[in-house]
Amino acid sequence: MSDLLFQVLKYDDTNIEIIEKAGTRYWSANDLHKSSGCKKQLVKFFSSEQYGDLLEGAKDYYSSDVKKSTSLLNPLIQKKGNFADGSRQGTWIHEDLVVGFARWCNAKFSFWCDMKV
């Protein structure tokens, strides 16, 4: 199944793209990172203890919800290269992990994300 553009949110002057795949929404980690003004390297989040704990917590929380726990088997969508259909390269993060990622980037920005998820 292809990724469908679901929504574009605006934070200050930056667009944040949200796509949908198999009924689950994924937020552009690249857009979130840029919007938050985060000074840390984006890639460092995905190898951090905080990311591991976030995934473990989400999987534990949804252990009795088969649909949700199955969607967390793919917490990221990563695309490389440029695509003729207009889709972008980058990393998209599962909707249930967005606020945790945003907290890592910027606490003030995470509140905005929490209100949007």
Secondary structure, DSSP 8 states (H G I E B T S, - for coil): ---EEEEEEEETTEEEEEEEETTEEEEEHHHHHHHHT--S-HHHHTTSHHHHHHHHHHHHHTTT-HHHHHHTT--EEEE-S--TTS---EEEEEGGGHHHHHHHH-HHHHHHHHHH-
